């Protein structure tokens, strides 16, 4: 029973603990699945479109709706994308220190995911995030759909 998946629910107010447990589980070789729960959601696709149009707050809200609709480990990608939308909203408003902190949290959620997840090129997204952190640009991060599965 090694590497049993963590539970789906945690007591109220302890979501970050559960997120960390899922990140640890996946980092230790747990099965991430394929992200299909997300690909069936209109809110997920809306979030990608809004994000790529620079409508970061709207994207944050769409990805948050997706986050509420799925289970782990898919929740980690929707959480990461929601956080990324929030971070870039802060950047647009000139609050780069808060944006950087949120982007760091975003990276933690993306680390254990495979290079392609829920049709998203996660590897490329990680690279965009690293480049943005090195030289913040409001429109330097794009969410690309992957041609590989």
Secondary structure, 3 states (H helix, E strand, C coil): CCCCCCCCCCCCCCHHHHHHHHHHHHHCCCCCCCCHHHHCCHHHHHHHHHHHCCCHHHHHHHHHHHHHHCCCCHHHHHHHHHHHHHHHHHHHCCCHHHHHHHHHHHHHHHHCCCCEECCEEHHHHHHHHHHHHHCCCCCCCCCCECCCC
